[in-house]
Amino acid sequence: MAQTVRVYACQCGQTIYFVNNRCLACDTPLGYDPAQGRLMSLEPGAEPDTWVETHETEPEFVFCANRDTPANCNWLLPEAEKHLHGGLCRACRLNRTIPKLDDPAHPDNGELWGKVEQAKRRLVSALLVMGLPVASRETEDTEDGLMFDLLRSQKKDEHVMTGHDDGLITLNVAEADDVKRERTRQAMNEPYRTLVGHFRHEIGHYYWYRLVDNPGSEWLPAFRELFGDENQDYAESLKRNYEEGPRPDWPSHFVSAYASVHPWEDWAECWAHYMHMRDTVDTASSYGLSLDVAHLDFTPFDTTALYQPEHPDAERFLAFLNRWTQLTMMLNGMSRAMGQPDFYPFVLPHEVVAKLHFIHLLVVATSQEQG
């Protein structure tokens, strides 16, 4: 299972992180190469406005055109692509619309957009490491590509709805306002609501549309077996949920109350949690965190909880799942020690574990097909 690295070393030996664009110790410029999944120390290249990794002469890179904007992007693109995609990196070129940065009614649009882009870069970097198709609907794949509308309501009675529609993900940038987001979280009685969580949920809808909902797809019958028939009326399912609340037995079958609304939402919620798991375990590994000596009262999952217990990859997925469970037990305890809500306020029933294993197998198969 490929790992998304979040901690790196500068050429001076100082620890540097995924979000950094300069080393705080030696002031060396830094850039993230999505092709390698690596943050690098940089020095000027042979050509003007190009950069190479420190102590190297090639390949040459250019900075993303959004480096000096409120997006504060630290990603690179090959020098040969500097005139393509408006000079934007693999994450920034996915945008179709961004909030107006000169809007006098919303002078904080730039700040909010910067927070949104940071979360989106975390999303896209993980998708690329997972080997999933990531291409701009605008400039790379006009039929099946992906695009983002990052919008903000312009009037008091107007509300931008976060969601997915046929490859277009819309995000209300007001979600980047911590106070407003927390107010909404409490009003919706949600245990967890973050920018990166929104992105992971909505990208789940995109990959269902892209990878599962295809004529003759081998994955669609299995999806229906695990998640249910997606042909049931979605609008009616939403209406019933908002009027009557979630089904009372949802904790025994779903990862969240919202997952019980409809098979599409069950899929998107499980996809988001699969990405939560991978990124958290990978980040812990990046920091060298070991659980071998941790004192945890822990009953591990076994293969009977998996979608395909006899699959050749079953034991590796099981080890990953149990590491995640131990890690969240420890992190929940640390959150409580600081008087904070649980790091991971969810429980994984066996039915959800089977769904997560199904998603894992789909991701691995897609990555192998992508080559």
N, C-alpha and C positions, 0 to 999 in steps of 0.2 A: 504494500500500500504506500504510494508516494506521499511524502510529508511536506507540508507547508511550513517553511522555516520562518520564524519571526525575530530571531536574535542572531546578530552577525558580529564580525570583528572588523574594525577600521584598520587601515594600513599601519596606524600607530599602535595598534593593540587594544585600543579602547573598545568597549562593547557599544554597538550601535543597534538601532531598532528599526523595524519595518517602516515606521512613520517618519524617520529622520531624513532631512535633506542636507545637513551638515554635521560633521563630527564636533561635538561640544568640547573635545579635548584639543584637537589640532586644527580645527576649522576647515578640514578637507571637505570639498563638495562630495555629496553622496548621490547615487542614483540607483533605482530598482530596475533590473532587467527582467521583464516578465517571462522572456523566453527561457531564462535560466532559473527563475524564481529566486533571485539573489540580489541583495543590496550590496553595492560595490563602492569602494573609494575611487575617486576619479581624478584625472589630471588632463590638461588640454591636449587634444589630438593634433595631428599634422595640419588638418584643414581648419579654417576659422570656425568658431562656434561649434566645434566637435569635441568629444571627450572620449578618453579610453580609460580602461581600468588602470589603476596605479601600477607602474613598472611594466606595463604592456604597451604595445604599439598598435594593436588591432584586436578586435574589430572596433570601429569608431561608432559612437553614438551621438545623438542630439537629445536635449531635454525636451520633454513634452511642452507644447505651447501653453499649457496651463500652469507651468511652474511658478510664474510670477503674477498669477491671478489669485483671488481669494481661495481658489481650489487648492493652491499650494501643493501641486502635484510633484512628486519626486520620482516619477517613472521616466524611463528612457525608451527611445525607439531607434532602430538602426539608422545610420546616416543616410542610407539609400532610400529611406522612406520619409525623409524630412519634408518632401513636397506632397506627400500623400495624406489623406484624411485630415487636412488642415493642420498638419504638424502635431496631431494629438496622439497620445499613447493608446494602448489597447483598451484601457478603461475609459478614458475621457471621450474617445471617439464614439462610444455607445450612446452618448447624449443626443437627443433630438432637440430638446428644449431645456434651458436653464432659467432660473429666476432672473428678473431684471435687476441688474446691479446698480442702476442709476435711478431706481424707483424712490422718489422722495417720501412716499407713504410708508415704505418699508426699508429704512436705511440699514437694517441688519440682514438684508438678503445675502450679502456677501459672506458674512459670518456663518449663517445657517447653511449656505451652499458648501462652504468649506468642510463643515462637519458631515454633510451628506456625502461628499466626495470621498472623504476619508473612510467612511463605512463602505462605500461602493468599491473602493480599491481593495479593501480587505476581502470583500465578496469575490471580485473578479480574480484576484491572485489565487484564491483557493480553487475556483472553478478551473483555472488553467492547469494547476498542479494535478487536479483530479482527472485531467485529460478530456474534459467536456468541450463541446463546440461553443466557442464564444466569438461572435462576429457581429459587426455593426450592420443593422438593417439599412442604414443610410448609404454606406460606402463599400461594404464587403459582401453581404449576402442579402440581396433585396427581397428574397422570397421567404427565407427561414431565419434571418438574422434577428438580433435583439436591439431594442432601443429604449431609451428612458426619457420620460417627460418629468422634469423636476419643477413643480409648479407651486404657486402660492395663491390663495384666495385674494381677489382684488376688492371684494365688497363684503360687508358684514353678513349679508344673507347668502353668500356664495361659499361653497365648501368643496375643496378638491378632495376627491376620494382616492386613496391609495389602492392600487389594484393592478391586475394584468389583463390584457386583451390582445390575443393573437400576436404575441411577440413584443407588445408595447407595455412596459411597466411604468405606471404613473406613481409618483411619490409626492405627497404633500410635504414641502420642506419645513413647514411649521412643526413637523415631528422632531426636527433638530433642536427645537426650543425645549429645554429640559422641563421647565415649569408646565408648559402646555401639555407636553407628552405625559408627564406624571399625572396631571389632572385627568386626562383622557383614560389613562391606565386604571385609575381608581374608579372613574365613572363606568367603565366597561367591566370592572371586577376582574381584571387580568392580573395574573401573578408576574408577568414579564412583558415588557414592551420596550424595544430599543430600535435604533435605526438599522443596525446590522440584522436584527431579527426580522424587520420588515422586508429587507432585501432578500434574505434567505427564504422567507415564505413565498414572496412573489416570484422569485426565480424558480421555485419549485413548480408553480403553475406553468411557467414557460417550458420547463423540461418535460412536464407531462405532455403538453401540446407537441413538443418537438420529438420526444423519444418513445412515448407510449401510444398516443392517439394517432396511429398510422394504420392505413389499410393493411391487413395481413400481419400486423405486429404480433410477435410471439409473446410480448409482455402484456398485452391488453387483457386476455382471458385470466391470467394470473392476477393482474391488478383487480379485476372484478371479484375474484375469489377472496382476496384479502381485504379490499377497501369497500367493495360494494359496486352497484351498477350506477355509473355516472350519468345515465340517461334520466334518472329521476329529476323532477322539476327543481331546478336550483333556486329560482326566485321563491317558490313555495316553501322550500326547505329553510331559507333564510327568514322568511316571514314567520314561520312556525317557531323558529328558535328565538326570535326577538319577542314574540308574543307569549310564548310558553316557557322559555328557557331551555337549556340543554336537557337531554334525556337523563333521568336520575342515575342510571347505571354507567354513565360515561367513564368514570375513573377505572372501571374494570376492562374497558375495551379501547380507550383512546388516550392519546398523550396529553390532550387538553380538551376543555369543554367545547371550544370552537371547532375542533377536529370532528366532533360528532354531528356537525350541521349537515354535511354532504360529503360524499366520497372525494370530490375535488379538494375540499378543505382538509380532509383527513390526510390526503397525499401531501399537500403543501406543508401542513404542520409537521408531518413525519420527515419530509425532506429538510425542512429548516432544522429540526433536531439532529438529523444526521450530520448536517454541516456544523452545528454547534459542537457536536461530539468530536468530529475530525479536527476542527480548528483548535479546540481546547486541549485535546490530547497532544496535537502537534506543538502547540505553544509550550505546554509543560515539558515536552521532550526538548524543545529548543533551549529551555532554561536548565536542562539537566536534572529536572525534578524526578526523584525516584520514590516509589511507594513500597519498596521491598522491606523497609523496616518500620513502616507505619503500623500503628496498633488500631486496626479497624475491625469491628464486629461485622463481618461481611459474608453473606451467602452468595457465592458466584452463580451466575446463569450457567446452564449446561446446554448441550446441543438440542435438547427437546424443545427449547424456546425458539429455535431458528426456523426460518422458512424452508430451507433445504438442509436438514441436519447432515445428510451424506455428501454434500457438496465438498469438493477438494479444498475450498477456501474456508470451510466452516470453522475450523479450529483457530485460524488466524483472526477471523472476524470476532469470534468468541473472546479471544484474548484482548482484542481492542475494546469490546463492549465491557468486559469486566474491569479493565484498566480505567475506563471512563467512569464506571460506577464508583470505584474506589476513590478516584480523583474528586468527584463531586461530593462524596461524603466528607472528605477532608476540607474542601473549599467551603461547603455549607457551614461546617464547624467554625472555620476562620471568619466567615461573614458574621456569624452570630457573636463571635468574640468582639467584633467591632460594632455590634449593635445594628448591623445592616440586615436587610432581607436576605434570604437564602440565595446563594449564587445560582443554584439550579433548583427552582421550586416545583419540580415535577417528579412523578413516579412512572417507571416504565413497566406496565403489565406485559405479560408474555405475548399477547396479541400484537402489541406495539413493537416488541423486539422482532417478531416475524416480519412485520412491515419494514422495519429498518434494515433487516437482512436482505429483503427483496430489493430495496433501493440500492443497497451496497452492490449487489450482484449486477444490477442494471448499470450502475456507474462504472464498474470494472469492465463489463462487456463493451460499453460505449467507448471507454478509453482504449481498449484493445482495437476496436474498429477504426478509431481515429488514427491509430498507428503511432 
